[in-house]
Amino acid sequence: MRSDLRGLEQLARLTGVRGVVQGDLSGTFVDAVREPDGETVAAVTGFLATTLAHAGEQLGLGPLRRLVFQGPSGARLVLLQDGAVVAATVESAAAVAAIERALEGRNERER
């Protein structure tokens, strides 16, 4: 898998995004922007994405594209596509919704 650093940098520039990590479903680190512990983030999100994707299939949701983990200190938005796992550290739950809208808008323009 090849890193699309330009895509990571675009995601990292969205308001509310503190850092971005790209890995794969096996947890292998590929690249990062403003994320000091990218290897750990890639390992954890790869494992979680694989596990939750399997659960999504079992629940009849089909292939999962996006997961959001929220806690009191912020959130992590995880995007899955073609075996890649991209995790963005987000400042707040309110920022997650705005980032998701921006991503949907980008996806529509790319089609």
Contacts in CASP RR format, 6 or more apart in sequence:
PFRMAT RR
TARGET T0000
AUTHOR 0000-0000-0000
METHOD contacts of the structure
MODEL  1
MRSDLRGLEQLARLTGVRGVVQGDLSGTFVDAVREPDGETVAAVTGFLAT
TLAHAGEQLGLGPLRRLVFQGPSGARLVLLQDGAVVAATVESAAAVAAIE
RALEGRNERER
1 23 0 8 1.000
1 24 0 8 1.000
1 30 0 8 1.000
1 83 0 8 1.000
1 84 0 8 1.000
3 22 0 8 1.000
3 30 0 8 1.000
3 31 0 8 1.000
4 22 0 8 1.000
5 31 0 8 1.000
5 33 0 8 1.000
8 20 0 8 1.000
8 22 0 8 1.000
8 31 0 8 1.000
8 32 0 8 1.000
8 33 0 8 1.000
8 86 0 8 1.000
9 33 0 8 1.000
11 17 0 8 1.000
11 20 0 8 1.000
11 33 0 8 1.000
11 86 0 8 1.000
11 88 0 8 1.000
11 103 0 8 1.000
12 19 0 8 1.000
12 20 0 8 1.000
12 33 0 8 1.000
12 34 0 8 1.000
12 88 0 8 1.000
14 88 0 8 1.000
14 98 0 8 1.000
14 99 0 8 1.000
14 102 0 8 1.000
15 95 0 8 1.000
15 98 0 8 1.000
15 99 0 8 1.000
16 90 0 8 1.000
16 91 0 8 1.000
16 92 0 8 1.000
16 95 0 8 1.000
16 98 0 8 1.000
16 99 0 8 1.000
17 88 0 8 1.000
17 89 0 8 1.000
17 90 0 8 1.000
17 91 0 8 1.000
17 95 0 8 1.000
17 99 0 8 1.000
18 34 0 8 1.000
18 89 0 8 1.000
18 90 0 8 1.000
18 91 0 8 1.000
19 32 0 8 1.000
19 33 0 8 1.000
19 34 0 8 1.000
19 35 0 8 1.000
19 88 0 8 1.000
19 89 0 8 1.000
20 32 0 8 1.000
20 33 0 8 1.000
20 34 0 8 1.000
20 35 0 8 1.000
20 86 0 8 1.000
20 87 0 8 1.000
20 88 0 8 1.000
20 89 0 8 1.000
21 29 0 8 1.000
21 31 0 8 1.000
21 32 0 8 1.000
21 35 0 8 1.000
21 38 0 8 1.000
21 41 0 8 1.000
21 42 0 8 1.000
21 45 0 8 1.000
21 86 0 8 1.000
21 87 0 8 1.000
22 30 0 8 1.000
22 31 0 8 1.000
22 32 0 8 1.000
22 42 0 8 1.000
22 84 0 8 1.000
22 85 0 8 1.000
22 86 0 8 1.000
22 87 0 8 1.000
23 29 0 8 1.000
23 30 0 8 1.000
23 31 0 8 1.000
23 42 0 8 1.000
23 45 0 8 1.000
23 46 0 8 1.000
23 84 0 8 1.000
23 85 0 8 1.000
23 86 0 8 1.000
24 30 0 8 1.000
24 42 0 8 1.000
24 46 0 8 1.000
24 83 0 8 1.000
24 84 0 8 1.000
24 85 0 8 1.000
25 46 0 8 1.000
25 49 0 8 1.000
25 50 0 8 1.000
25 53 0 8 1.000
25 80 0 8 1.000
25 83 0 8 1.000
25 85 0 8 1.000
26 46 0 8 1.000
26 50 0 8 1.000
27 42 0 8 1.000
27 43 0 8 1.000
27 45 0 8 1.000
27 46 0 8 1.000
27 47 0 8 1.000
27 85 0 8 1.000
28 42 0 8 1.000
29 38 0 8 1.000
29 39 0 8 1.000
29 42 0 8 1.000
29 43 0 8 1.000
30 42 0 8 1.000
30 84 0 8 1.000
32 38 0 8 1.000
32 41 0 8 1.000
35 41 0 8 1.000
35 89 0 8 1.000
41 87 0 8 1.000
41 89 0 8 1.000
42 85 0 8 1.000
42 87 0 8 1.000
45 76 0 8 1.000
45 78 0 8 1.000
45 85 0 8 1.000
45 87 0 8 1.000
46 85 0 8 1.000
48 67 0 8 1.000
48 69 0 8 1.000
48 78 0 8 1.000
49 64 0 8 1.000
49 67 0 8 1.000
49 78 0 8 1.000
49 80 0 8 1.000
49 85 0 8 1.000
52 64 0 8 1.000
52 67 0 8 1.000
53 63 0 8 1.000
53 64 0 8 1.000
53 80 0 8 1.000
56 62 0 8 1.000
56 64 0 8 1.000
57 63 0 8 1.000
63 80 0 8 1.000
64 80 0 8 1.000
65 79 0 8 1.000
65 80 0 8 1.000
65 81 0 8 1.000
66 77 0 8 1.000
66 78 0 8 1.000
66 79 0 8 1.000
66 80 0 8 1.000
66 100 0 8 1.000
66 103 0 8 1.000
67 77 0 8 1.000
67 78 0 8 1.000
67 80 0 8 1.000
68 75 0 8 1.000
68 76 0 8 1.000
68 77 0 8 1.000
68 78 0 8 1.000
68 96 0 8 1.000
69 75 0 8 1.000
69 76 0 8 1.000
69 78 0 8 1.000
70 93 0 8 1.000
70 96 0 8 1.000
74 89 0 8 1.000
74 90 0 8 1.000
74 91 0 8 1.000
74 92 0 8 1.000
74 93 0 8 1.000
75 89 0 8 1.000
75 90 0 8 1.000
75 91 0 8 1.000
75 92 0 8 1.000
75 93 0 8 1.000
75 95 0 8 1.000
75 96 0 8 1.000
76 87 0 8 1.000
76 88 0 8 1.000
76 89 0 8 1.000
76 90 0 8 1.000
77 87 0 8 1.000
77 88 0 8 1.000
77 90 0 8 1.000
77 96 0 8 1.000
77 99 0 8 1.000
77 100 0 8 1.000
78 85 0 8 1.000
78 86 0 8 1.000
78 87 0 8 1.000
78 88 0 8 1.000
79 85 0 8 1.000
79 86 0 8 1.000
79 87 0 8 1.000
79 88 0 8 1.000
79 103 0 8 1.000
88 99 0 8 1.000
90 96 0 8 1.000
90 99 0 8 1.000
END
